[in-house]
């Protein structure tokens, strides 16, 4: 799957603030849930605890391919490399809604997001903090909203470094908690006392009547969508078509009403408080169904060539990548020709299964730190095309296209293609993909910037 360049430097730097030590399960009587995972407890303790994340509101469980635990203001997830990060709760497919419990939150502002600094920029950390400062004002329309002050004081030095440490990392740690602003300050149309500011991983709420600025309990609302418990009517209306909507049902296998909509997920007993024992549901008795003829879908004719759109430079590089595949990796090229009919340059990476199309953004296909190495960038692009052609093949075959299991075959095909194409001196491209497949690297994003074929 095509992936955006992640905050690699941010995650590496912020991780320095964490030191995992074995711990026993810790109960939280405020919500009657416990945290037993050492890494989750360590993250909780070094990121402000309940003041920042809220109290736990679930057990630990598998959710969309990751091991997670819900808190009132956040969802903690384990990364493949064993690290801890925050789920982007406000992303599409989770909780992108704007009407919740009588409040009207701002929607993401595309123009603001487009003006944000690029994570591939070597100066991204400082530019990101400057971007937050410029778009999270402490004073707005004469009101002391304290948005940037709240951002800057979210995780304190005592939280992150109780035994002393590099306090210069605190801005990056707070960026880890909130992400970048995705809206301008916006008043609630139904309550003039409320002003909201949307971030990538949270919503700040300023209340003029009290002068307080704090985060919305978005973890609680995501839990309500999944369980149907304490679900506000306006949120229920907005989320009615969500794959998460009222999925929680312990009488069903894996605790899911509609398991086909949530691959790599097991909700069984996930939201039951400490001490509650839920009987495992009996497997359903199969009912014989007379076979019915399966209509054969009309074949889609394979085009004589792959259509490529975008800038002249993008078209040239993409054609060169496909030529490399055709000349050196015939099996992978045959896969691409069968399942990819067009490749479009786009600001947002994705793939369209129904139309067999890839949308590729320049930053992901041609990372800037080795763009001068033209052969390497074409080889990397060729591997990405093979990877995503495999996802289209999965989708057309009725197989899951998201989650850790769904990534295995695309990664193998991408690795095998790079084994035949890689011309870097140490075979960095191929060896990186092999490390990912073997579990020695956590994700594709770990590759940039640590591995640089131009060196």
C-alpha positions, 0 to 999 in steps of 0.5 A: 500500500502506498504510504505517506512519508511519516514523522520518522524524526519525530517518532525517533526523537520522542521515543527517547523519552520512553524507557520501558520497565516491567510493571504489573497490571494497574487498575483505574477505579475511576473507569474500572478498567486496568492497563496491563501492557508494560509499553502502554503503561510506560507511554501513559506515565511519560505522556501526562497520564490521565490529565492528557490521555484520560482514563482507560475505557477498554481492555487491550484488544486487536483493532484493524490489525493493531493491538490497541487500548482505548482511553477517554481522549486517545487510543494507544496502539502497538507498532510492528516494531514494539513501539507505542503511538496514537491512533489518528482517531479523527481520520476518515473511517474512524471518527471524522464527524462534526456533530457530536453531543450537540456540539458542532466541531470544525471540519478539516480545512483542505487549504490549511492542510496543503499549506502545512510543512512536508514531513520530508523536509529536513527542517520539518520539526522546527517548521511544524512547531512554527505552523502550530504556533501560527495556526493555534493562536493564544488570542483569537477575535479578542478571546484568550483561547490559549490554544498554543499555550495548551499545546505547549504545556500538554506534556510537561518536563516532569511527565516526560523526564521524571529523572531528568532529560533533554527538555528540548524534545518537549515541543516534538512530544506535544506534536506527537500528542496533537499532530498539526492543526487541521482547521482554523479556530471556529466558534460553535454556531449554537453556542457563542461561548465555545471555540474549537480548534481541530488537530490531526489527533484531537480537538481543543475546546475553549469555553469563554464562560470558564476560560478553560481550554482542554481536549474533547473526549474523542476516545469516549465518542469512538467507543460509543460509535462501536458499542452503541452505548451512551451514543449521542443522537447526532453522532448516531445519525452521522455515523450510521453508515460507518463500518464501526457502527454498533459492531460490538456484540459479545454473543457473536464470534469475535464480538462483531456483528458484521465481521466482514467490515472490520478485518483483523479485529477482535472485539470480544469482551473489549469493553467489559470492565474489570471482573466481568466474565463473558461466556464465549459464544457457541459457534453457529450451526450451519444451515444448508443452503441450496447452491445457486448459480454464480453469475460470471462477471463480464470480463474487463478488456485489458488495455493495450498500455497503461495510461499515465497522467501527471507532469512530464517528469512524472510520466517520464519516470513512471514509464521508465519504471515500467520499462525496468519491470518489463525488462528485468522482472517479467513476472511482476510486470505481468501482475502489473499489466493485469491489474493496473490500467492507469497511474495518475500523479496525485497529491494523495496516494491511494488505489482504486480497485474497481477502476484498477487505477493507482494514485501516486504522490511524488513525495512517496514515490521519489523521496527527496533525500535521494532524488538525485539517484535517478536509477534508485528512484525509478526502481523504488517506484517500480516496487511501489507499483508492484506492491499496489497492483497486488492490493488491487489483485486482493480486492478483486479476489475478495480478499482483505486489502488492509491490515498486517496480513493483507500487507504480507503478499504485497511486500513479498512481491515488492521485495522480489521485484527489487531483488531483480531491479536494485542497482544501489551499491549495497542493494539497499532497496532490496535488503530493506524490503527483505528486512520488512518481510522478515520483521527486522524493520517495523514499516516502510516509513523506517526506510526514510531517512535512515537508508539513503542509496545516494550515499 
